[in-house]
Amino acid sequence: MIIHRQRLFDFGTYIVILSMRSFLNSALALKGSCVVVGPEIPEYQVQGEAVIIRFPFLEDAINYRKLQVDNSSTFHIDHINLRNQSNLKSCRDRVKQSGRGVQLLPSHPSDSGTFTYTLRSHTFCLTGSISVTVYEAEEPNTMMTYNARVGEDTKINCPHLRYFKRKENLMWYKDFQSTALPVGRGQYTIERGIILSIKNMSVKDQGFYTCRLNVIFNNTRYNVSRTWRVQVSAPVSESAAPEVVTSNNLNAFTSSGYSFPYIVFPVNGSFIESHFGSRLAISCVVRVGNQSAQSTDVTWLVNGQPVENSHLGARAFLTDKSITGNHLEVQLVILELQQEDNWTELKCICQNQDQKQEVVTQIKLEDSEPLWMVIAAISSCFILVVCVFLYHLCQKPKKRGDYIQAQQDSTI
């Protein structure tokens, strides 16, 4: 039997292409139980407003893993409120699932609880949740906090407006007053339609800043608002600067029974890995030791600057200081990572009137495809090509005469 060399080469090429596709598909496909995504950043809302609940970390996972979401995929949302009931079933005229999200038209305190989603297809399964709290009135203790300094310019972002169709300009209010701020005059200006810029901050500018907007859904008008709590601090005198504790003398610092606060996370010199376009929440966890948690300050610096003055600008903010037992926690939340954030230095600072500690970490943006995966795919393809080529060279086709002679012998 004679096998033509051209056919052998075509068959080998087909094997190489098929192997490449199988390798890459198996590397990207998710099988087995659902992968947990998140949890999402908690939402705090006020009743009577239009609220659209989204899952940004889920969208990041879909884009990062390049998952194919089509009509064969299913997206299911469960809701459990504080009474172990689901408003998705009992309030369908007001609480509706919309794509990969939920609409509250309008929001109600009974919507408070946990929304859990499951995105499933024949190749992957993702699940996650978000905590939503709806208050009857504004709750200062649950608002987003923005730290500013005297004499500096400040920019405050009004988030989550891209989900609404705006037919009018939003208005900004201070300390829940009924009169809007005189934007365009004095120290207040608007940038890109959603950012309030305040020049030359002073102590009197400290307070609550609320952005409000009227939107229309199904011919019904709703309010949309977000509130920031802006805190203004005066520059710290260098003569009264506390002792700085670095990683080199941390052992001596903590050897006396944890007498002073110290940072337990992140680790000094570590890297926080994420990817382009995603959201990132980094916790600075502090053990207060024998000191008072209230007298211990925790903050973040970005490349040596306060978050509001760094290149992150309105894309980042700090959460309120949370106290659990003898631990403090302050999160640095970056709403969307950009390419310029790669290798950004983040410094967590913990201090009281006696001591100060600093821990440095960096953001490291991962490539869309791991390097080892690319190298493995190229290596596998190269080995397959070499094997097919060697097999092709080792084949010794029979002579034409021998083939004819064999036919004659078989006939006889």
MARLUM-480772 format. One record per residue: residue in three letters; x, y, z of N, C-alpha, C in turn. Coordinates in steps of 0.1 Angstrom, whole numbers, plus 5000, padded with zeros to 4 digits. Example, Ala and Ser with C-alpha at 12.3 -4.5 7.8 and 13.67 -1.06 7.14 Angstrom:
2
ALA513249435078512349555078513249675078 SER512849785071513749895071512950005079 
END
This chain:
412
MET500949885000500050005000500950125000 ILE500650224991501450344990500550464996 ILE501250545005500650665011501350785005 HIS500750864998501350984992501851075003 ARG503051135000503651225010502751355013 GLN502151405002501351525004500151495013 ARG499551385012498451345020498851335035 LEU500051275036500651255050500851385056 PHE501451485049501651615054500351685058 ASP499351675049498051745052497451685065 PHE497551555066496951495078497751535091 GLY499051555090499851595101499551745105 THR499351825094498951965097497651975104 TYR496651885100495351885106495451855121 ILE496351755124496551715138497051835146 VAL498051905140498652015147497552125150 ILE496752155140495752265142494752215152 LEU494352095151493352035161493852035175 SER495152005176495751995190495852135196 MET496252235187496252375192494952425197 ARG493852395190492552435194492052365207 SER492352235208491952165219492752215232 PHE494052245230494852285241494352425247 LEU494052515237493652655242492252655247 ASN491352575241490052565246489952505260 SER490752395263490752335276491352425286 ALA492352515282492952605292491952715296 LEU491052755287490152865290488852815296 ALA488452695293487152645298487152615312 LEU486052635319485952605333484952495335 LYS485352385342484452275344484252245359 GLY483352155362483152125376482152215383 SER482452245396481552325404481752475400 CYS480852555404480852695401482052765407 VAL482652855400483752935405483153065412 VAL483653085424483053195432483753325428 VAL483053425424483553555420483153665431 GLY484053755433483653865443484153835457 PRO483453875467482153945467482154085461 GLU481054135456480954265451481054375462 ILE481354495458481454605468479954635473 PRO479654635486478354655490477754785485 GLU476354785484475654905479474754955491 TYR474755085492473955155502473055255495 GLN471755235496470855325489469755385498 VAL468955475493467855535500466555495493 GLN465555475501464255425496463655535486 GLY462855485477462155565468462855615456 GLU464155555454464955595442465055485432 ALA465455515420465655415410467055355412 VAL467155225414468455155417468655045407 ILE469755045401470154935392471354855398 ILE471054735402472154655408472854575397 ARG474154595397475054535387476054455395 PHE476754365387477854285393479154305385 PRO479854415388481054445380482154335381 PHE482354275392483354165393482954055384 LEU481754025382481353915373481653955358 GLU481354085355481654125341483254125339 ASP483954155349485454155348485854005345 ALA485253915353485653775351485353725337 ILE484153765332483753725318484753775308 ASN485153905309486053965300487453905301 TYR487853885313489253845316489453695311 ARG488453615313488553475309488053455294 LYS487553565288487053555274486053445273 LEU485053445282484053345282482953375271 GLN482453275264481453295254480053285261 VAL479453395262478053395268477053415257 ASP476253315254475353325243473953285248 ASN473053255239471653215243471553085250 SER472553005249472552875257472952895271 SER473453015275473853035289472653085297 THR472653045309471553085318472053175330 PHE471253275333471653365344470453375354 HIS470753335366469753325376470153405388 ILE469153485394469453565406468453525417 ASP469053505429468253485441468353605450 HIS467353625458467353745467466853695481 ILE467553715491467053685505467253815513 ASN466053865518466153985526466253955541 LEU466154055550466454035564465353945570 ARG464253925563463153835568463153695561 ASN464253665554464453545547463353525536 GLN462953645530461953645519462653695507 SER462053665495462553715483461653815476 ASN462053935474461254035467461254015452 LEU462153925447462053895433460753825429 LYS460253755439459053675437457753745442 SER457853815453456653885459456454025453 CYS457454085448457254225443457754235428 ARG457154155420457654145406457354275398 ASP456354345402456054475395457054585398 ARG457754565409458754665413460154625412 VAL460454495415461754435415461854345403 LYS462654375393462754305381464154275377 GLN464354155372465654115366465754175352 SER466954235349467154295337468554265332 GLY468554165322469854115318470654055329 ARG471954095331472754045342472654155353 GLY471454185357471254285368469854285373 VAL469654375383468254385389467854535390 GLN466654565386466054695387465154705400 LEU465354805408464454835419463754965415 LEU462454955412461755075407460455085415 PRO460455165426461655225432462155125443 SER463255165450463855085461463055095473 HIS463154995482462354985494463254925505 PRO463054955517463854895528463854745528 SER462654685523462554535523463454475512 ASP464054555504465054505494466454475500 SER466654525512467954505519468154355521 GLY469354315518469654175519470754135509 THR470754015505471853965496471253915483 PHE471853965472471453915459472553825454 THR472253705451473153605447472853565432 TYR473853555424473653515410474453395406 THR473953325396474653205390474553215375 LEU475753225369475853225354476453095350 ARG475653025342476052885339475852855324 SER476852785319476752725305477352585305 HIS477452525293477952395293479452385295 THR480152495295481652495297482052565310 PHE481252645317481652715329480452745337 CYS480752785350479752825359480352925369 LEU479853045370480253145379479153185389 THR479553215401478553255411479153365420 GLY478353445425478753555434477553625441 SER477853725448476753795456477153935458 ILE476154015462476354155466475354185478 SER475854255487475054305499474454435496 VAL473154455497472454575494471654615507 THR471854745510471154805522470354925517 VAL469054925519468255035516467655105528 TYR467955225530467555295543466355385540 GLU465655415550464455505549464955645547 ALA466055685552466655815551468155805550 GLU468855915547470255915546470955865559 GLU471955785558472655725569474055765568 PRO474555865575475955915574476955805576 ASN476655715585477755615588477955515577 THR477155505567477355415556477655475543 MET477955605543478255675530479755665527 MET480055685514481455675509482155795515 THR483355765520484255875526485355925517 TYR485556055517486556115509487456205518 ASN488756175518489656255527490356365519 ALA490256485524490956595517491756675527 ARG492656765522493556835530493356985528 VAL493557065538493457215537494357265526 GLY493857355518494557425508494757345495 GLU494257225494494357145482493057145474 ASP493057115461491957105453491356955454 THR490056945454489456815455488456785444 LYS488356665440487456615430486556505435 ILE485256515434484356415439483556365427 ASN483556235426482856165415481456125419 CYS480456135410479156085412479055955404 PRO479155835411479255705404477955645399 HIS478055545391476955455387475955535378 LEU476355635372475355715364475355655349 ARG476255575346476255525332475155435329 TYR474455385339473355295337472055365334 PHE472055505335470855575333470955675321 LYS469855695315469855795304469455925310 ARG470456015308470256155314469756245304 LYS468656315308468156425299468356565305 GLU469056565317469256695323470556685331 ASN471156795335472356795343472056765357 LEU473056685363472856655378473156775386 MET472656775398472856885408473556835420 TRP474356925426475156895438474656975450 TYR474556905461474056965473474956935485 LYS475057025495475957015506475057005519 ASP475456905527474756895541473256885540 PHE472756815529471356785527470456915526 GLN471057025522470257145520469457135508 SER468357215507467457215495468057295484 THR468957385487469557475476470757415471 ALA470857405457472057345451473257435452 LEU474457375451475657445451475757535439 PRO476357655440476557745429477657695419 VAL477357595412478357535403478657635392 GLY479957655389480357745378480757875383 ARG480557905396480958025403481757995415 GLY482758075418483558055430484457935429 GLN484457855439485357735440484757605434 TYR483457615430482857485425482757485410 THR483257375403483157355389482757215386 ILE482257185374481857055370482757005359 GLU483256885360484156825350483556695345 ARG483456685332482956565325481556535329 GLY480856635334479456615337479056545350 ILE480056475356479756395368480756425380 ILE481756505378482756525388482656675393 LEU482556685407482456815413483856845418 SER484456955413485757005416485657125426 ILE486357105437486357215448487757265449 LYS487957395447489257455448489557505462 ASN490857485466491357545478490457505490 MET490557375493489657325504490057385518 SER489057405526489257455539488357375549 VAL488557395562487857315571486357335570 LYS485857455566484457475564483857405553 ASP484657345544484157275532483857125536 GLN484257085549483956955553482456935555 GLY481956815551480556785552480156675543 PHE478856675540478256575531477856635518 TYR478256575507478056625493477256515486 THR476056565481475156475474474856515460 CYS474956425451474656445437473256385434 ARG472356465427471056415425470756435410 LEU469956335405469556335391468156275389 ASN467356335381466056275378466156195365 VAL465556075365465655985354464155935352 ILE463955885340462655835336462755685332 PHE461855605338461755455335460255435332 ASN459955375320458555345317457655455320 ASN458055575316457155695317456955735332 THR457855685341457755725355459055795359 ARG458955905366460155975370460655925383 TYR461955905384462555865397463755955400 ASN464155945412465356015417466555915418 VAL467655975415468955895417469955985424 SER470555935435471456015443472555935448 ARG473655995451474855935458475356045468 THR475856005479476356095489477756055494 TRP478656155494479956145499480156215512 ARG480856165521481256235534482656285532 VAL482856415531484156465529484756515542 GLN485956465545486656505557487856585554 VAL488056695560489156785557490156785569 SER491356755566492356755577493456855575 ALA493956915585495057015584496356945583 PRO497457005577498756935576499356905589 VAL499956795591500556755603501856815605 SER502156875617503456935620504556835620 GLU505656865613506756775613507456755626 SER507356865635508056855648507356755657 ALA506056725655505356635663505156495656 ALA505956475646505756345639506156235647 PRO505356125647505656005656506755925650 GLU507255835658508355745653507855655642 VAL508655645632508255565620508755425622 VAL507955325620508255185622508255125608 THR509355065604509455005591509554855593 SER509554775582509654635583510954585590 ASN511954665589513254625595513254625610 ASN512554715617512454715631511054675636 LEU510254605628508954565632509054465643 ASN510054375643510054265653510354325667 ALA511254425668511454495681510254575685 PHE509554625675508354705677507254625683 THR507054505679505954415684506354315694 SER507554325699507954215709507454235723 SER506954355726506454375740504954355741 GLY504554235736503154195738502154285730 TYR502554325718501654395709501154525716 SER502154605721501754725729501154825720 PHE501654835707501254945698500654885685 PRO499854955678499254905666500254875656 TYR500054765648500954735637500054675626 ILE500654675614499954635602500154485600 VAL499154405598499254265596499054225581 PHE498354315574498154295560497954435553 PRO498654455541499354365533500854345538 VAL501554255533502954225536503854325529 ASN504754385537505654485531506454425519 GLY506454495508507154445496506454345487 SER505154325490504354235483503754295470 PHE503054215462502454265450500954225450 ILE500154315445498654295444498454275429 GLU498054145425497954115411496454135407 SER496254195396494954205390495054225375 HIS494054265368494154285354493454405349 PHE493754455337493354575331491754585330 GLY491254695335489754715334488954665346 SER489654595355488854535366488854635378 ARG487954595388487954675400488854605410 LEU489354685420490254635429489954695443 ALA489854605453489654655467490754585475 ILE491654675481492754625489492554665503 SER492654575512492454595527493754625534 CYS493754725543494854745552494354705566 VAL494854595571494354535583495354565594 VAL494954625605495854665616495354605629 ARG496354545636496054495650496454615659 VAL495454655668495654765676496454735689 GLY496554615693497254575705496554635717 ASN497354695726496754755739496254895737 GLN496354945725495955085723494455095719 SER493955215719492555235716492355235701 ALA491355165696491155165681490655305676 GLN489955375684489455505680490655605678 SER491655595685492855685685493855645674 THR493555535667494555485657494055525643 ASP494855595635494455635622495155545612 VAL494355505601494855425591494455485577 THR495455495568495155565555496055495545 TRP495855535532496555485521497255605513 LEU498355585508499055675499499255605486 VAL499155685475499455635461500655705455 ASN501755635454502955695449503355815458 GLY503155795471503555895480502556015482 GLN501456005475500456115476499156065481 PRO498356155487496956115491496156065479 VAL495255975481494555915470493856015461 GLU493256115467492556215459493456305451 ASN494756315454495656395447496556315437 SER496356185437497156095429496556085415 HIS497256005406496755985393495455905392 LEU495155835403493955755404492755855404 GLY492955975410491856075410490556025415 ALA489556045406488156015410487855865408 ARG488855785404488655645402488855565415 ALA489255625426489455555438488955625450 PHE488755555461488355615473488655515485 LEU488655575497488855495509487555465516 THR487455345521486255315529486455365543 ASP485355365551485455405565486255305573 LYS486755345584487555255592486555165599 SER486755035597485854935604486654865615 ILE485954845626486554785638485954645641 THR486754545642486354415645487254355656 GLY486754355668487654305679488754405681 ASN489954355680491154435682491854465668 HIS491054455658491654485644490854595638 LEU491654675630491054785622491254745607 GLU490354805599490454775585490054895577 VAL490854935567490455045558490754995544 GLN489854995535489954955521490255065512 LEU491155035502491455125491490755065479 VAL489655125474488855075463489155155450 ILE489655085440489855135427488755095418 LEU487955185413486855145405487155085391 GLU488255125385488655065372490155085371 LEU490854965369492254975367492655005353 GLN493655095351494055135338495555085336 GLN496055095324497455045321498455125329 GLU498155255331499155335339499255305353 ASP498355215358498355175372499355065375 ASN499855005364500854895366502054945373 TRP502454875384503654905392503355025401 THR502155065403501855175412502155135426 GLU502855225433503255205447502055245456 LEU501655155465500555175474501155165488 LYS500955265497501555265510500455275520 CYS500355175529499355175540500055235552 ILE499455335559500055405570499155385582 CYS499755335593499055325606499755405616 GLN499055495623499755575633498755615644 ASN499355645656498755715667499655825672 GLN499455875684500255985688501655945692 ASP501955815693503255765697504055695686 GLN503355625678504055535668503455555654 LYS504255515644503755515630504455405623 GLN503655335615504155225607503755235593 GLU504655195583504355205569504655075563 VAL503755025554503854905546503654935531 VAL504554895523504454925508504154805500 THR503154815491502854705482502654775468 GLN502654695458502554745444501454665436 ILE500954745426499954685417500654615406 LYS500354495403500954425391499854375382 LEU499754435370498654395361499154275353 GLU498254175353498554055346498254065331 ASP498853985323498553985309497253915307 SER496553935295495353865293495453715292 GLU496653665288496953525287498153505295 PRO498253405304499453375312500553335302 LEU501753375306502953345297503153195296 TRP502953125307503252975306502252915296 MET501052965295500052905285500552925271 VAL501053045268501453075254502752985251 ILE503652975260504852895258504552755256 ALA503552705265503152565263502552535250 ALA501652625246500952605233501952605221 ILE502952695221503952695211504852575211 SER505252535223506052415224505352295219 SER504052275223503352155219503252155204 CYS502952265198502752275183504152235176 PHE505252295182506552265176506852115177 ILE506552055188506851915190506051825180 LEU504851865178503951785169504451805154 VAL504851925151505351945137506651865135 VAL507551865145508851785144508551635142 CYS507551585150507251445150506751405136 VAL505751485131505251455118506351465107 PHE507251565108508251575098509251455098 LEU509551415111510451295112509851175107 TYR508551155110507851035105507751035090 HIS507651155084507551175070508951135063 LEU510051175070511351145064511650995065 CYS511250935076511550795078510850695069 GLN509750745063508950655055509750625042 LYS509950505038510650465026509550405016 PRO509150475006508150424997508750314989 LYS507950214986508350094979508450134964 LYS509450064957509650084943508450044935 ARG508350114924507150084915507249944909 GLY508549894906508649764901508249654910 ASP508649674923508249574933506749564935 TYR506149674933504649674935504049604924 ILE504549614911503949544900504249404901 GLN505449364905505849224907504949154917 ALA504649224928503849164938502449134932 GLN501949224923500649204917500649084908 GLN501749064901501848954892501948824899 ASP502748814910502848694918501548654924 SER500748754929499448724935498448674925 THR498648714912497748664901498048524898 ILE499348494898499748354895499248264906 
END
